[in-house]
Amino acid sequence: MSLLNENRQHGDPGIEHEPLHQDVPAGPTHESPLQRDHATTIFEKGAPGRRAFQCPDMDVPVVEGLIPEGFRRKSPARLPEVSEPELVRHYVRVSKRNYDLDSGFYPLGSCTMKHNPRLHERVAALPGHARLHPMQRPEHAQGALELMHNLEHALGEVAGLPHVSLQPSAGSHGELLGVLLTRAYHESRGERRVKVLTPDTAHGTNPATVTMAGFEVVRVATNDQGGVDVDDLRAKADDQVACLMLTNPNTLGIFDPNIEEIAKIVHDVGGTLYYDGANLNAVMGISRPGDMGFDIVHYNLHKSFTQPHGGGGPGAGPIAVSDRLAPFLPKPVVRRNDDGTYDLDHDLPQSVGRLRGFQGNYGVFVRSYAYICSLGAEGLKDASETAVLNANYLLARLRELDTENRIPLAFGELCMHEFVLSGAPMKKELGIRTLDLAKRLLDHGYHPPTVYFPLLVDEALLMEPTETETKETLDAFAESMAAILIEAADDPSIAQNAPYTTPVRRLDEAGAAKRPVIRQPL
């Protein structure tokens, strides 16, 4: 019995609904009323005068002039007029069209899409957390300030850097703060440096952040082993370099063995070393960026520390820094007084100022602190070790099943928490591209990996299984990848026209990004 059939027999949710192309029915020739109903927007449902709820007449006197004339509506708001069953059914149907982490495996490389424990949701929903007003005075928010203080200390221990700010709302926001801190540091020394070095394996937000902060991006090449080309770095490191932005392990899944030499090169020319914490899930409790020589680290609490990820919801990208950058951190900062109480310190004359309103997304802090407290130091280390083990196991299974080596590993032999395959041989020999493989995975019930990134890998597939996936799920995913390659050898058009089982067929992502339609036409 194959692993695929064995897992189906045991009801593995990763492949429970795995409709292959030959099993997909052609469907009716004419659109049914139910299909038409599923395709309509909420504005196209209902009828004039229909209501889900009827509000009682307002008994509060209307105060004329309370709202300035220019802000008043000239006509009633155009809202859907639907019954409660129509409303509920519509949005439940829409929710079922999304792929989500609660439904299946999400091997999205570079983004650490792992399971978020429900315990942390319950803790964040406690009234003392959920109902705390952001304008509450410090003396009446001692529990929240204590939690933030303790979270800062825990994150500082993970990074090996003593000073932490929780203000940034996302990883990219933390990046921006890190670059602004670097600029403030150099300006305090009477220097105006203009260059920031970024490797060609960097996350796309790195060069974008550098440009936003007014610096010039200088690309550093990658060597044959997948690490920083030290000779190229040395040639480009001069007294105009403000910072090197780097993540270790990098997006190729490679831990750079030359990291101490890299740090020395940058520090010798007076620059700072910035650690992109998107890949921190690989090294928590094992190695610390501060010990490697980094001056600045940002964390993605919505990646490594299990705040739910994506959907445009609140995130957090705290930042930790060394002593020389601490005076420039955003204000206010949480301080513990001698009597054990907590306060907000605004007296930071060299601070870059506020990065956002209030102190950050507090609910995110609660979830992440609960995660750290649940696991403890050894648990965080175990999470990283399991993430690395899962990645190497999945890599080994794919190598075992890809007997023709059509999607080989791009760099190295082993990996950290993620790895990059190249679909170049698959494209040449089978006539299908990485995008085709990714689309066909949707028919197997899986979200695709990251595709076409990093840019230096031809037909790249970037995969990160995380520590929360089981061996059976990884086996089934590898079997599906192999099945698509076998299928493409016989008929490449199947993958080229996939997906078939999703609510909509293949989308033009490039067109959608360039010409988005983001509102319902009137």
C-alpha positions in Angstrom: 0.0 0.0 0.0 1.4 3.4 -0.9 1.8 6.1 1.6 -0.8 8.1 -0.2 -3.4 5.4 0.1 -2.3 4.5 3.7 -2.7 8.1 4.8 -6.1 8.3 3.1 -7.2 5.2 4.9 -6.3 6.7 8.3 -8.1 10.0 7.4 -5.2 12.3 7.2 -6.8 15.8 6.8 -3.9 16.9 4.7 -5.1 14.8 1.7 -8.7 13.9 2.7 -10.1 15.9 -0.3 -7.5 15.2 -3.0 -9.3 15.4 -6.4 -6.9 14.6 -9.1 -7.6 15.9 -12.6 -9.1 12.7 -14.0 -11.5 12.6 -11.2 -12.8 16.2 -11.7 -16.3 16.1 -13.3 -16.9 18.3 -16.3 -19.9 20.0 -14.6 -23.2 21.0 -16.1 -23.3 22.7 -19.5 -25.6 25.5 -18.2 -25.2 27.4 -15.0 -27.7 26.4 -12.3 -29.6 28.9 -10.1 -27.5 27.7 -7.1 -24.3 28.4 -9.0 -25.6 31.9 -9.9 -26.5 32.5 -6.3 -23.0 31.5 -5.2 -21.4 33.9 -7.7 -23.4 37.0 -6.7 -22.1 39.7 -4.3 -24.0 40.7 -1.1 -25.2 43.9 -2.9 -26.9 41.7 -5.6 -28.9 39.7 -3.0 -32.1 40.6 -1.2 -34.8 43.1 -2.1 -35.8 46.7 -1.2 -37.0 47.0 2.4 -35.7 43.6 3.5 -33.9 43.7 6.9 -31.9 41.3 9.1 -32.7 43.5 12.1 -35.0 46.4 12.6 -33.7 49.0 15.0 -36.2 50.7 17.3 -37.0 54.4 16.7 -34.3 56.7 18.1 -35.5 58.5 21.2 -32.4 60.7 21.5 -33.0 64.3 20.4 -31.3 65.4 17.2 -28.9 68.3 17.8 -28.7 70.5 14.7 -25.3 71.5 13.7 -23.5 68.8 15.7 -22.1 67.3 12.4 -20.7 70.0 10.0 -22.6 70.3 6.8 -19.7 69.1 4.7 -19.6 65.8 6.5 -23.3 64.9 6.2 -24.6 62.4 3.7 -26.7 63.9 1.0 -28.5 60.6 0.5 -28.9 57.4 2.4 -25.9 55.0 2.5 -26.1 52.3 -0.2 -26.2 49.2 1.9 -27.3 45.6 1.1 -31.0 44.9 2.0 -31.0 41.2 3.0 -32.5 38.9 5.5 -30.5 37.4 8.3 -30.4 33.9 6.7 -29.2 35.5 3.4 -26.5 37.4 5.3 -25.2 34.5 7.2 -25.2 32.1 4.3 -23.5 34.5 2.0 -20.5 35.2 4.3 -20.2 31.5 5.4 -19.9 30.6 1.7 -17.3 33.3 1.1 -15.3 32.1 4.2 -15.2 28.6 2.8 -13.6 29.7 -0.4 -10.4 30.8 1.4 -7.6 28.4 2.1 -6.5 28.7 5.7 -4.1 27.2 8.2 -7.0 25.6 10.1 -7.9 23.6 7.0 -4.6 22.3 5.8 -0.8 22.5 5.3 0.6 25.9 4.4 4.3 25.4 3.3 4.8 29.0 2.5 8.6 29.6 2.6 9.9 32.6 4.4 6.7 33.3 6.3 6.6 30.6 9.0 2.9 29.8 8.7 2.5 27.6 11.8 -0.4 26.6 14.0 -1.5 29.2 16.5 -2.5 27.5 19.8 -6.1 28.2 20.9 -5.0 28.7 24.5 -3.4 31.9 23.5 -6.6 33.2 21.9 -8.5 32.5 25.2 -5.9 34.4 27.2 -5.9 37.4 24.9 -9.8 37.5 25.1 -9.8 37.8 28.9 -11.6 41.0 29.9 -8.6 42.5 31.6 -6.7 42.3 28.2 -9.4 42.7 25.6 -11.2 45.6 27.3 -8.1 47.6 28.3 -8.4 51.1 26.8 -5.2 52.3 25.2 -5.5 55.7 26.9 -5.6 54.1 30.4 -3.2 55.8 32.8 -0.2 53.7 33.7 -1.2 53.4 37.4 -4.4 51.7 36.3 -2.7 49.4 33.7 0.0 47.8 35.8 -0.8 44.2 34.6 -0.4 45.2 31.0 2.8 47.1 31.6 4.2 44.2 33.6 3.4 41.8 30.7 5.0 44.1 28.2 8.1 44.5 30.4 8.4 40.7 30.8 7.9 40.2 27.1 10.6 42.7 26.3 13.0 40.9 28.6 12.2 37.4 27.1 12.6 38.7 23.5 15.9 40.3 24.5 17.1 37.0 25.8 16.1 35.2 22.6 18.0 37.8 20.5 21.0 38.3 22.8 20.4 42.1 22.8 19.3 44.0 26.0 17.0 46.8 24.8 13.6 46.1 23.2 10.8 48.3 21.8 7.4 46.7 21.1 6.0 49.6 19.1 6.4 48.5 15.5 3.3 46.9 14.0 4.9 44.5 11.6 8.3 43.1 10.5 8.6 45.7 7.8 7.7 48.4 10.3 10.5 47.0 12.6 12.9 47.2 9.6 12.1 50.8 9.1 12.7 51.6 12.7 16.0 49.7 12.6 17.2 51.8 9.6 16.0 55.0 11.3 17.9 54.1 14.5 21.0 53.5 12.4 20.6 56.9 10.8 20.1 58.6 14.2 23.2 56.8 15.6 25.4 58.0 12.7 24.0 61.5 12.9 24.7 61.7 16.6 28.4 61.1 15.7 28.3 63.9 13.1 28.2 61.4 10.1 25.8 61.3 7.2 26.2 57.9 5.6 24.2 57.1 2.5 24.5 53.3 1.7 22.9 50.2 3.1 24.2 46.8 2.0 21.6 44.1 1.3 22.4 40.5 0.0 20.7 39.3 -3.2 18.9 36.7 -1.0 17.3 39.5 1.1 13.5 39.7 1.7 11.9 42.1 -0.6 11.0 44.4 2.2 14.7 45.1 3.0 15.6 47.1 -0.2 12.1 48.7 0.0 12.7 49.8 3.6 16.2 51.2 2.7 14.7 53.3 -0.1 11.9 54.5 2.1 14.4 55.7 4.7 16.3 57.7 2.1 19.3 55.4 1.7 20.9 53.9 -1.4 20.6 50.1 -1.8 23.9 48.3 -2.5 23.5 44.7 -3.5 25.9 42.1 -2.1 26.4 38.9 -4.1 25.9 35.3 -2.9 28.7 32.7 -3.1 28.5 29.2 -4.4 27.6 27.8 -1.0 24.5 30.1 -0.6 26.1 32.5 1.9 27.4 36.1 1.6 30.2 36.6 -0.9 32.8 37.9 1.6 35.1 39.3 -1.1 32.2 41.2 -2.6 31.2 42.5 0.8 34.7 43.6 1.6 35.0 45.5 -1.7 31.7 47.4 -1.1 32.1 48.1 2.6 33.5 51.7 3.0 32.9 54.7 5.2 29.7 55.5 3.4 28.0 52.3 4.5 25.5 52.8 7.3 24.3 49.3 7.7 24.2 45.7 6.4 20.8 44.1 6.5 21.0 40.3 6.7 19.1 37.3 8.0 20.9 34.2 9.2 19.9 31.6 8.2 19.0 33.3 4.9 16.1 32.7 2.6 18.0 29.8 0.9 17.8 28.0 4.3 21.6 28.4 4.7 23.3 29.4 8.0 26.3 31.5 7.0 29.5 30.0 8.6 31.3 33.3 7.9 29.0 35.4 10.1 31.7 36.5 12.5 33.9 37.7 9.7 31.0 39.4 8.0 30.2 41.3 11.3 33.8 42.4 11.6 34.0 43.7 8.1 30.9 45.9 8.7 31.9 47.0 12.1 35.5 47.9 11.0 34.0 50.5 8.6 31.8 51.9 11.4 28.5 50.4 10.1 25.8 48.6 12.0 24.6 45.0 11.4 20.8 44.5 11.1 19.2 41.1 11.5 16.0 40.4 9.7 14.1 38.2 12.1 11.8 36.5 9.6 13.8 33.4 9.9 14.3 33.4 13.7 12.1 30.3 13.9 15.2 28.3 13.0 17.5 29.4 15.8 15.4 30.3 18.9 17.3 29.0 21.9 20.1 27.6 19.8 22.0 30.7 18.6 21.5 34.4 19.2 21.9 37.2 16.7 23.5 39.4 19.3 26.2 36.8 19.9 26.8 36.7 16.1 27.6 40.4 16.2 24.3 42.0 15.1 23.3 45.4 16.6 19.6 45.3 15.7 17.1 42.5 15.4 13.4 42.7 14.5 11.0 39.9 15.4 7.9 38.8 13.7 5.5 37.9 16.5 3.0 36.8 13.9 5.5 34.2 12.6 7.8 32.7 15.3 5.6 33.6 18.3 2.2 32.4 17.0 0.2 35.5 16.7 -2.2 34.6 13.8 -0.6 35.6 10.5 -2.1 37.4 7.5 -5.5 38.7 6.6 -4.5 42.3 7.2 -5.0 41.9 10.9 -2.8 43.3 13.7 0.7 42.1 13.7 3.8 43.1 15.6 7.5 43.6 14.7 9.4 44.4 17.9 13.0 45.4 17.7 16.0 44.7 20.0 19.2 46.7 19.9 22.6 46.9 21.5 23.7 49.5 24.1 24.9 52.0 21.6 21.5 52.2 19.8 19.3 52.2 22.9 19.2 56.1 23.4 17.4 56.4 20.0 14.6 53.9 20.6 11.0 55.1 20.2 9.4 56.7 23.3 7.8 56.0 25.7 9.5 52.9 27.0 8.3 50.7 29.9 10.3 51.1 33.1 10.1 49.1 36.3 10.4 51.3 39.3 12.3 50.5 42.5 9.1 49.8 44.3 8.1 47.1 41.7 5.5 49.3 39.9 5.7 50.1 36.2 5.6 53.4 34.3 6.0 54.9 30.9 9.2 56.9 30.5 8.9 59.8 28.0 12.3 61.4 28.9 14.4 60.2 26.0 16.0 63.3 24.4 17.7 61.4 21.6 14.7 59.2 20.7 13.5 59.0 17.1 10.0 59.7 18.5 6.9 57.6 18.2 6.6 55.0 15.4 2.8 54.6 15.9 0.0 55.5 18.2 0.0 54.1 21.8 2.4 51.2 22.6 1.7 48.7 19.9 -0.9 46.0 19.3 -1.3 44.8 22.8 -3.4 41.7 22.0 -0.4 40.4 19.9 1.8 40.8 22.9 -0.5 38.7 25.1 -0.6 35.8 22.6 3.2 35.9 22.2 3.9 36.1 25.9 1.6 33.2 26.5 3.5 31.2 23.9 6.8 31.9 25.5 5.5 31.1 29.0 3.9 27.9 27.7 7.1 26.6 26.1 9.8 28.1 28.3 13.4 28.3 27.2 13.7 24.6 26.4 10.4 24.5 24.6 11.5 27.4 22.3 14.7 25.5 21.5 12.7 22.3 20.8 10.4 24.2 18.5 13.3 25.4 16.4 15.0 22.0 16.4 11.8 20.4 15.2 11.3 23.0 12.5 14.8 22.2 11.2 14.1 18.5 11.4 10.8 18.8 9.6 12.4 20.8 6.8 15.2 18.3 6.3 12.8 15.4 6.4 10.6 17.0 3.8 13.7 17.7 1.6 14.8 14.1 2.0 11.3 12.7 1.0 11.2 15.0 -2.1 14.6 13.9 -3.1 13.6 10.2 -2.7 10.4 10.6 -4.7 11.9 12.9 -7.4 13.9 10.1 -9.0 14.6 12.1 -12.2 15.9 15.1 -10.1 13.6 17.6 -11.8 13.3 19.9 -8.8 16.8 19.8 -7.3 17.9 21.7 -4.2 19.3 25.0 -5.3 22.2 25.4 -2.7 23.9 23.1 -0.2 23.0 19.5 0.9 21.1 20.2 4.1 19.0 23.1 5.2 17.8 25.0 8.3 14.0 25.6 8.7 13.4 26.1 4.9 14.9 25.2 1.6 14.8 26.3 -2.0 14.3 24.0 -5.0 14.8 24.9 -8.6 12.1 24.0 -11.2 14.5 24.7 -14.1 15.0 21.0 -15.0 11.2 20.4 -14.7 10.5 23.3 -17.0 13.0 22.1 -19.6 12.2 18.4 -19.5 8.4 18.4 -18.7 7.3 21.7 -20.1 5.7 22.9 -16.9 6.8 25.9 -14.8 7.0 26.4 -11.1 3.7 28.3 -11.3 2.0 25.4 -13.0 3.2 23.0 -10.2 2.0 25.5 -7.6 -1.5 25.7 -9.2 -1.8 22.0 -9.5 -1.1 21.6 -5.8 -4.3 23.4 -5.1 -6.2 20.5 -6.6 -4.4 18.2 -4.2 -5.7 20.2 -1.3 -2.5 22.1 -0.4 -1.6 25.8 -0.4 1.4 26.2 -2.7 4.9 27.1 -1.4 6.4 30.5 -2.1 7.3 30.7 -5.9 9.9 32.7 -7.8 11.7 33.8 -4.7 14.6 34.3 -4.0 15.2 35.8 -7.4 18.6 34.4 -7.9 17.2 30.9 -8.2 15.7 30.0 -11.6 12.1 28.8 -11.2 12.4 28.9 -7.4 10.2 26.9 -5.0 10.7 28.1 -1.3 9.3 25.7 1.3 9.0 25.9 5.1 7.0 23.1 6.8 7.4 24.6 10.4 7.5 22.5 13.6 3.7 22.1 13.9 3.2 19.7 11.0 3.2 15.9 11.4 5.3 13.3 9.6 2.1 12.0 7.9 1.3 15.4 6.5 4.8 15.9 5.1 4.7 12.4 3.6 1.4 13.1 1.9 2.6 16.5 0.6 5.7 14.9 -0.9 3.6 12.2 -2.5 1.4 14.9 -4.1 4.5 16.7 -5.5 5.8 13.5 -7.0 2.3 12.6 -8.4 2.2 16.0 -10.2 5.6 15.4 -11.8 4.6 11.9 -13.0 1.4 13.3 -14.3 3.2 16.1 -16.2 5.5 13.6 -17.9 2.4 12.0 -19.5 0.3 15.2 -20.1 1.8 18.6 -19.1 -1.4 20.4 -20.1 -3.1 19.2 -16.9 -0.7 21.3 -14.7 -0.6 24.1 -17.3 -4.3 24.6 -16.9 -4.7 23.9 -13.2 -6.4 24.5 -10.8 -9.7 22.7 -11.5 -11.3 22.3 -8.1 -11.0 25.8 -6.6 -13.9 28.3 -6.5 -12.3 30.2 -9.5 -9.9 28.9 -12.1 -6.4 30.2 -12.7 -6.1 33.9 -11.9 -3.9 36.5 -13.5 -2.0 37.5 -10.4 0.3 40.0 -12.3 -2.7 41.7 -13.8 -4.5 41.8 -10.5 -1.5 43.4 -8.8 -1.2 46.1 -11.6 -4.9 46.8 -12.1 -6.7 45.9 -8.8 -10.4 46.2 -8.6 -10.9 46.8 -4.8 -14.5 48.0 -4.6 -17.9 47.0 -5.7 -18.9 49.0 -8.9 -21.9 51.3 -8.4 
